Amino acid sequence: MRTFVVKYTVMNKLKLGWIGLGNMGNPMAKNLIKAGFEVIVFNRTKEKETELTEAGATSADNPQQLLEISDVVLTMLSNDEAVKAVFEGKSGLLAKEQPGKLVINMSTVSPETSRYLSEISDKHQLNFLEAPVSGSVKPAQDGTLIILVGGTAESYNKAKPIFDVLGKVSHHLGAVGAGSSAKLAINYLLALNLQGLAETILFAERNGVSRENMLAIVNEGTCGNGITKLKSPSILNNSFPAAFALKHLVKDLRLAKEAGLDAPLIHPLFDSFNRAQNMGLGDEDVMAIIKSLKQN
Ligand code: NAP
């Protein structure tokens, strides 16, 4: 007898509000709809809601209204400023007292901002979880993100059915701040990998070894890993449409420095990605670091 493993079966009763339909938020919200959740969306640029409403979501006028009609609200926004604006803005999540609801920030922000969001939520009797993710657009589409959670066990348990749809695993790491710290740490390793791969390919190329041959050597050996394999096609095609925009990694490296990372490589690494951003590569994919290094 054949056994079918179906991830999306249960009709979910929690009403979910989703704010932020960028590269990550769009596929994540879609997966929740597919999983049977009732999903209400809000995005600053309203046109980006169309794909979701066509998939079955409804739309809210602003974050405050979204929270009013949801049990749980999730945010997936660019950076600290964007998340604060959505919480504290005129029609933001905190504009009206709505005690007992759960708000989950999945954007990458500093541990300090995350603790601040937790405090202001607490003052408004909202429960708060941080849940940044490791993994990019493909894992977001496939529901195989790694979710790094900080907050109370009670809120984590409430959110677990949502995390089970969005990710292959969720780690409850402790109090708010732990999830953001883990996220900044893993993105430091990501940046080291990207910089190392770009430098390796350019060094080989300058000495007569083709990109194709050098990438094969990397990926066939023990130095090859998920990220070297994932980014190889873009290096070969010299084309870098954003899966993870370079400007977001610059932000994460800056946040890691501000959170106390003072290791020997963080400073040149930040300078390198920051230089690439200043060259106009911020909206391209993180692997576009190779374009800026080639010009050195
Ligand atoms: P993105 O494509 O740039 O989308 C950003 C979203 O934030 C958009 O919905 C944008 O709205 C919204 N936004 C920005 N500023 C805002 C403001 N002031 N008020 C309201 N909304 C605002 O970003 P993404 O790639 O989805 O990344 C989202 C978060 O996940 C970031 O923190 C990133 O570091 C993190 N992350 C990304 C990846 C990845 O591979 N992409 C992987 C892991 C984690 P508009 O549509 O109106 O611009």
Boltz pocket constraint, residues with backbone or C-beta under 6 A from the ligand:
constraints:
  - pocket:
      binder: B
      contacts: [[A, 19], [A, 20], [A, 21], [A, 22], [A, 23], [A, 24], [A, 25], [A, 43], [A, 44], [A, 45], [A, 48], [A, 76], [A, 77], [A, 78], [A, 79], [A, 81], [A, 82], [A, 83], [A, 85], [A, 86], [A, 106], [A, 107], [A, 108], [A, 109], [A, 133], [A, 134], [A, 135], [A, 136], [A, 137], [A, 243], [A, 244], [A, 245], [A, 248], [A, 249]]
      max_distance: 6.0
